[in-house]
């Protein structure tokens, strides 16, 4: 579902994926971003304990993976 949604917004300058991005190896968000064809620049910068930030690019498009706690903060 994440990959499909990213394809739906392929013309956008920025895609923000949120709701996942935990330290859980079963988190599907980083895999979906890579499947979209993005080059991951960084993954694992801690936002809060156990919640990670991901930054990737695909062409001129910026993709950010934000933990759900970002919405709260």
C-alpha positions as CSV (number, residue, x, y, z in Angstrom):
1,X,0.0,0.0,0.0
2,X,2.9,2.4,0.8
3,X,4.5,1.7,-2.6
4,X,1.3,2.2,-4.4
5,X,0.6,5.5,-2.7
6,X,4.1,6.7,-3.5
7,X,3.5,5.9,-7.2
8,X,0.2,7.9,-7.0
9,X,2.3,11.0,-5.9
10,X,5.2,10.4,-8.3
11,X,4.8,14.0,-9.7
12,X,5.1,15.6,-6.3
13,X,8.3,17.4,-5.2
14,X,8.2,15.8,-1.8
15,X,6.7,12.6,-0.5
16,X,6.4,12.2,3.3
17,X,5.7,8.7,4.6
18,X,4.7,8.5,8.3
19,X,3.3,6.1,10.7
20,X,6.1,3.6,10.8
21,X,9.8,4.2,10.9
22,X,10.5,2.3,14.1
23,X,13.5,0.3,15.0
24,X,11.4,-2.8,14.3
25,X,13.0,-4.8,11.5
26,X,9.5,-5.7,10.2
27,X,8.7,-2.0,9.5
28,X,7.6,-1.9,5.9
29,X,8.2,1.8,5.2
30,X,12.0,1.7,4.4
31,X,11.5,-1.3,2.1
32,X,8.6,0.4,0.3
33,X,10.7,3.5,-0.2
34,X,13.6,1.4,-1.7
35,X,11.1,-0.5,-3.9
36,X,9.9,2.9,-5.2
37,X,13.4,3.3,-6.6
38,X,14.6,5.9,-4.2
39,X,18.3,6.2,-3.1
40,X,18.3,6.2,0.7
41,X,20.8,8.8,1.9
42,X,20.3,8.2,5.6
43,X,18.1,5.9,7.7
44,X,18.3,5.6,11.4
45,X,18.8,9.2,12.7
46,X,16.9,9.0,16.0
47,X,14.0,11.5,16.3
48,X,12.9,10.0,19.6
49,X,14.0,6.8,21.3
50,X,13.0,3.9,19.1
51,X,11.8,6.2,16.3
52,X,13.9,6.8,13.2
53,X,14.1,9.3,10.3
54,X,14.8,8.3,6.7
55,X,15.9,10.6,3.9
56,X,15.9,9.5,0.3
57,X,15.9,11.0,-3.2
58,X,14.5,9.8,-6.6
59,X,15.6,12.1,-9.3
60,X,14.6,15.6,-8.1
61,X,12.1,14.2,-5.7
62,X,12.7,14.2,-1.9
63,X,11.3,11.3,0.2
64,X,11.1,11.5,3.9
65,X,10.2,8.7,6.3
66,X,9.0,10.2,9.5
67,X,7.9,8.3,12.6
68,X,4.3,8.8,13.8
69,X,5.6,10.7,16.9
70,X,6.5,13.6,14.6
71,X,2.8,14.3,14.2
72,X,2.4,14.3,18.0
73,X,5.4,16.6,18.6
